[in-house]
Amino acid sequence: MRGLIGKKIGMTRLFDDEGRSYPVTLVEAGPCYITQIKSLNKDGYSALQIGYSETKQRKLSKPKQGHLKNLLVRIDMG
């Protein structure tokens, strides 16, 4: 499965050599973080939980802070 995690930052138009206009959505992708790994042996299925963007710790609930305290891996999209 392939996908893109990001935030829409705007719209614009691109023009080809013949002057045709194409609408384009601008997306800011990354940084993405792996926040949890599920394994077939332990959980019964394989999966990754991905987090996008950074936020201030004070804006997170205590349970979310506990879940994210051992942040596993940052994925560089560039």
MODELLER restraints for C-alpha pairs under 7 A, 6 or more apart:
rsr = mdl.restraints
at = mdl.atoms
rsr.add(forms.Gaussian(group=physical.xy_distance, feature=features.Distance(at['CA:5:A'], at['CA:29:A']), mean=6.02, stdev=0.5))
rsr.add(forms.Gaussian(group=physical.xy_distance, feature=features.Distance(at['CA:6:A'], at['CA:27:A']), mean=6.06, stdev=0.5))
rsr.add(forms.Gaussian(group=physical.xy_distance, feature=features.Distance(at['CA:6:A'], at['CA:28:A']), mean=5.34, stdev=0.5))
rsr.add(forms.Gaussian(group=physical.xy_distance, feature=features.Distance(at['CA:6:A'], at['CA:29:A']), mean=4.24, stdev=0.5))
rsr.add(forms.Gaussian(group=physical.xy_distance, feature=features.Distance(at['CA:6:A'], at['CA:30:A']), mean=6.27, stdev=0.5))
rsr.add(forms.Gaussian(group=physical.xy_distance, feature=features.Distance(at['CA:7:A'], at['CA:27:A']), mean=5.51, stdev=0.5))
rsr.add(forms.Gaussian(group=physical.xy_distance, feature=features.Distance(at['CA:7:A'], at['CA:28:A']), mean=5.26, stdev=0.5))
rsr.add(forms.Gaussian(group=physical.xy_distance, feature=features.Distance(at['CA:7:A'], at['CA:29:A']), mean=6.66, stdev=0.5))
rsr.add(forms.Gaussian(group=physical.xy_distance, feature=features.Distance(at['CA:8:A'], at['CA:26:A']), mean=6.01, stdev=0.5))
rsr.add(forms.Gaussian(group=physical.xy_distance, feature=features.Distance(at['CA:8:A'], at['CA:27:A']), mean=4.56, stdev=0.5))
rsr.add(forms.Gaussian(group=physical.xy_distance, feature=features.Distance(at['CA:8:A'], at['CA:28:A']), mean=6.41, stdev=0.5))
rsr.add(forms.Gaussian(group=physical.xy_distance, feature=features.Distance(at['CA:9:A'], at['CA:26:A']), mean=5.61, stdev=0.5))
rsr.add(forms.Gaussian(group=physical.xy_distance, feature=features.Distance(at['CA:9:A'], at['CA:27:A']), mean=5.64, stdev=0.5))
rsr.add(forms.Gaussian(group=physical.xy_distance, feature=features.Distance(at['CA:9:A'], at['CA:28:A']), mean=6.53, stdev=0.5))
rsr.add(forms.Gaussian(group=physical.xy_distance, feature=features.Distance(at['CA:10:A'], at['CA:25:A']), mean=6.06, stdev=0.5))
rsr.add(forms.Gaussian(group=physical.xy_distance, feature=features.Distance(at['CA:10:A'], at['CA:26:A']), mean=5.15, stdev=0.5))
rsr.add(forms.Gaussian(group=physical.xy_distance, feature=features.Distance(at['CA:11:A'], at['CA:24:A']), mean=5.74, stdev=0.5))
rsr.add(forms.Gaussian(group=physical.xy_distance, feature=features.Distance(at['CA:11:A'], at['CA:25:A']), mean=4.59, stdev=0.5))
rsr.add(forms.Gaussian(group=physical.xy_distance, feature=features.Distance(at['CA:11:A'], at['CA:26:A']), mean=5.72, stdev=0.5))
rsr.add(forms.Gaussian(group=physical.xy_distance, feature=features.Distance(at['CA:12:A'], at['CA:23:A']), mean=6.04, stdev=0.5))
rsr.add(forms.Gaussian(group=physical.xy_distance, feature=features.Distance(at['CA:12:A'], at['CA:24:A']), mean=5.32, stdev=0.5))
rsr.add(forms.Gaussian(group=physical.xy_distance, feature=features.Distance(at['CA:12:A'], at['CA:25:A']), mean=6.54, stdev=0.5))
rsr.add(forms.Gaussian(group=physical.xy_distance, feature=features.Distance(at['CA:13:A'], at['CA:21:A']), mean=6.26, stdev=0.5))
rsr.add(forms.Gaussian(group=physical.xy_distance, feature=features.Distance(at['CA:13:A'], at['CA:22:A']), mean=5.41, stdev=0.5))
rsr.add(forms.Gaussian(group=physical.xy_distance, feature=features.Distance(at['CA:13:A'], at['CA:23:A']), mean=4.57, stdev=0.5))
rsr.add(forms.Gaussian(group=physical.xy_distance, feature=features.Distance(at['CA:13:A'], at['CA:24:A']), mean=5.54, stdev=0.5))
rsr.add(forms.Gaussian(group=physical.xy_distance, feature=features.Distance(at['CA:14:A'], at['CA:21:A']), mean=5.75, stdev=0.5))
rsr.add(forms.Gaussian(group=physical.xy_distance, feature=features.Distance(at['CA:14:A'], at['CA:22:A']), mean=5.21, stdev=0.5))
rsr.add(forms.Gaussian(group=physical.xy_distance, feature=features.Distance(at['CA:14:A'], at['CA:23:A']), mean=6.55, stdev=0.5))
rsr.add(forms.Gaussian(group=physical.xy_distance, feature=features.Distance(at['CA:14:A'], at['CA:24:A']), mean=6.93, stdev=0.5))
rsr.add(forms.Gaussian(group=physical.xy_distance, feature=features.Distance(at['CA:15:A'], at['CA:21:A']), mean=4.64, stdev=0.5))
rsr.add(forms.Gaussian(group=physical.xy_distance, feature=features.Distance(at['CA:15:A'], at['CA:22:A']), mean=6.24, stdev=0.5))
rsr.add(forms.Gaussian(group=physical.xy_distance, feature=features.Distance(at['CA:29:A'], at['CA:77:A']), mean=6.95, stdev=0.5))
rsr.add(forms.Gaussian(group=physical.xy_distance, feature=features.Distance(at['CA:30:A'], at['CA:52:A']), mean=6.43, stdev=0.5))
rsr.add(forms.Gaussian(group=physical.xy_distance, feature=features.Distance(at['CA:30:A'], at['CA:53:A']), mean=6.73, stdev=0.5))
rsr.add(forms.Gaussian(group=physical.xy_distance, feature=features.Distance(at['CA:30:A'], at['CA:77:A']), mean=5.72, stdev=0.5))
rsr.add(forms.Gaussian(group=physical.xy_distance, feature=features.Distance(at['CA:31:A'], at['CA:52:A']), mean=6.29, stdev=0.5))
rsr.add(forms.Gaussian(group=physical.xy_distance, feature=features.Distance(at['CA:31:A'], at['CA:53:A']), mean=6.02, stdev=0.5))
rsr.add(forms.Gaussian(group=physical.xy_distance, feature=features.Distance(at['CA:31:A'], at['CA:75:A']), mean=6.37, stdev=0.5))
rsr.add(forms.Gaussian(group=physical.xy_distance, feature=features.Distance(at['CA:31:A'], at['CA:76:A']), mean=5.97, stdev=0.5))
rsr.add(forms.Gaussian(group=physical.xy_distance, feature=features.Distance(at['CA:31:A'], at['CA:77:A']), mean=6.37, stdev=0.5))
rsr.add(forms.Gaussian(group=physical.xy_distance, feature=features.Distance(at['CA:32:A'], at['CA:50:A']), mean=6.58, stdev=0.5))
rsr.add(forms.Gaussian(group=physical.xy_distance, feature=features.Distance(at['CA:32:A'], at['CA:51:A']), mean=5.62, stdev=0.5))
rsr.add(forms.Gaussian(group=physical.xy_distance, feature=features.Distance(at['CA:32:A'], at['CA:52:A']), mean=4.63, stdev=0.5))
rsr.add(forms.Gaussian(group=physical.xy_distance, feature=features.Distance(at['CA:32:A'], at['CA:53:A']), mean=6.52, stdev=0.5))
rsr.add(forms.Gaussian(group=physical.xy_distance, feature=features.Distance(at['CA:32:A'], at['CA:74:A']), mean=6.06, stdev=0.5))
rsr.add(forms.Gaussian(group=physical.xy_distance, feature=features.Distance(at['CA:32:A'], at['CA:75:A']), mean=5.25, stdev=0.5))
rsr.add(forms.Gaussian(group=physical.xy_distance, feature=features.Distance(at['CA:33:A'], at['CA:50:A']), mean=5.55, stdev=0.5))
rsr.add(forms.Gaussian(group=physical.xy_distance, feature=features.Distance(at['CA:33:A'], at['CA:51:A']), mean=4.94, stdev=0.5))
rsr.add(forms.Gaussian(group=physical.xy_distance, feature=features.Distance(at['CA:33:A'], at['CA:52:A']), mean=6.29, stdev=0.5))
rsr.add(forms.Gaussian(group=physical.xy_distance, feature=features.Distance(at['CA:33:A'], at['CA:73:A']), mean=5.72, stdev=0.5))
rsr.add(forms.Gaussian(group=physical.xy_distance, feature=features.Distance(at['CA:33:A'], at['CA:74:A']), mean=4.41, stdev=0.5))
rsr.add(forms.Gaussian(group=physical.xy_distance, feature=features.Distance(at['CA:33:A'], at['CA:75:A']), mean=5.63, stdev=0.5))
rsr.add(forms.Gaussian(group=physical.xy_distance, feature=features.Distance(at['CA:34:A'], at['CA:48:A']), mean=6.70, stdev=0.5))
rsr.add(forms.Gaussian(group=physical.xy_distance, feature=features.Distance(at['CA:34:A'], at['CA:49:A']), mean=5.85, stdev=0.5))
rsr.add(forms.Gaussian(group=physical.xy_distance, feature=features.Distance(at['CA:34:A'], at['CA:50:A']), mean=4.64, stdev=0.5))
rsr.add(forms.Gaussian(group=physical.xy_distance, feature=features.Distance(at['CA:34:A'], at['CA:51:A']), mean=6.19, stdev=0.5))
rsr.add(forms.Gaussian(group=physical.xy_distance, feature=features.Distance(at['CA:34:A'], at['CA:72:A']), mean=5.80, stdev=0.5))
rsr.add(forms.Gaussian(group=physical.xy_distance, feature=features.Distance(at['CA:34:A'], at['CA:73:A']), mean=5.27, stdev=0.5))
rsr.add(forms.Gaussian(group=physical.xy_distance, feature=features.Distance(at['CA:34:A'], at['CA:74:A']), mean=6.38, stdev=0.5))
rsr.add(forms.Gaussian(group=physical.xy_distance, feature=features.Distance(at['CA:35:A'], at['CA:49:A']), mean=5.49, stdev=0.5))
rsr.add(forms.Gaussian(group=physical.xy_distance, feature=features.Distance(at['CA:35:A'], at['CA:50:A']), mean=5.66, stdev=0.5))
rsr.add(forms.Gaussian(group=physical.xy_distance, feature=features.Distance(at['CA:35:A'], at['CA:51:A']), mean=6.12, stdev=0.5))
rsr.add(forms.Gaussian(group=physical.xy_distance, feature=features.Distance(at['CA:35:A'], at['CA:68:A']), mean=6.41, stdev=0.5))
rsr.add(forms.Gaussian(group=physical.xy_distance, feature=features.Distance(at['CA:35:A'], at['CA:71:A']), mean=5.43, stdev=0.5))
rsr.add(forms.Gaussian(group=physical.xy_distance, feature=features.Distance(at['CA:35:A'], at['CA:72:A']), mean=5.88, stdev=0.5))
rsr.add(forms.Gaussian(group=physical.xy_distance, feature=features.Distance(at['CA:36:A'], at['CA:48:A']), mean=5.86, stdev=0.5))
rsr.add(forms.Gaussian(group=physical.xy_distance, feature=features.Distance(at['CA:36:A'], at['CA:49:A']), mean=4.96, stdev=0.5))
rsr.add(forms.Gaussian(group=physical.xy_distance, feature=features.Distance(at['CA:37:A'], at['CA:47:A']), mean=6.04, stdev=0.5))
rsr.add(forms.Gaussian(group=physical.xy_distance, feature=features.Distance(at['CA:37:A'], at['CA:48:A']), mean=4.76, stdev=0.5))
rsr.add(forms.Gaussian(group=physical.xy_distance, feature=features.Distance(at['CA:37:A'], at['CA:49:A']), mean=6.40, stdev=0.5))
rsr.add(forms.Gaussian(group=physical.xy_distance, feature=features.Distance(at['CA:38:A'], at['CA:45:A']), mean=6.64, stdev=0.5))
rsr.add(forms.Gaussian(group=physical.xy_distance, feature=features.Distance(at['CA:38:A'], at['CA:46:A']), mean=5.17, stdev=0.5))
rsr.add(forms.Gaussian(group=physical.xy_distance, feature=features.Distance(at['CA:38:A'], at['CA:47:A']), mean=4.93, stdev=0.5))
rsr.add(forms.Gaussian(group=physical.xy_distance, feature=features.Distance(at['CA:38:A'], at['CA:48:A']), mean=6.19, stdev=0.5))
rsr.add(forms.Gaussian(group=physical.xy_distance, feature=features.Distance(at['CA:39:A'], at['CA:45:A']), mean=5.79, stdev=0.5))
rsr.add(forms.Gaussian(group=physical.xy_distance, feature=features.Distance(at['CA:39:A'], at['CA:46:A']), mean=4.62, stdev=0.5))
rsr.add(forms.Gaussian(group=physical.xy_distance, feature=features.Distance(at['CA:39:A'], at['CA:47:A']), mean=6.79, stdev=0.5))
rsr.add(forms.Gaussian(group=physical.xy_distance, feature=features.Distance(at['CA:40:A'], at['CA:46:A']), mean=5.01, stdev=0.5))
